[in-house]
């Protein structure tokens, strides 16, 4: 038996703002600019702009897992 795996990396961005704490799952990338943060998310959504004036702190994290995409039976 042969198992085919696909490596998955999930990135999360946690934002602390004057409005509270927000956890953004499935973020692809972010960039700190003079005006604040620009966050790009998976799925083709437009980038989000987080103004620096409301941003207190942010933290990026990631987790890695494997997904089974196929199981192949090997004949003798």
Steps between C-alpha positions, in 0.01 A plus 500: 500500500628847411362816656533834318516804727469870439680736736280780635620812676237717666597853593314704757533867583379625838432873526457702817323827421314766693183307407614165645687189387444349157640172375533476122519139385625403154707812452753457220730791561515838668714808458567780744481839329505856635119510509467166690469140380396365162365144536450262208273202557459168324200468274553800276342754735630853467775608737400649834651820631535533879570865593802555725300736723273218621770229509653427840684177424502205258639148500536252216502123549483191281421133536593213272309181431472227237183422307442158344414557134512140375553145616641261243486123530812321381453162336758228573 
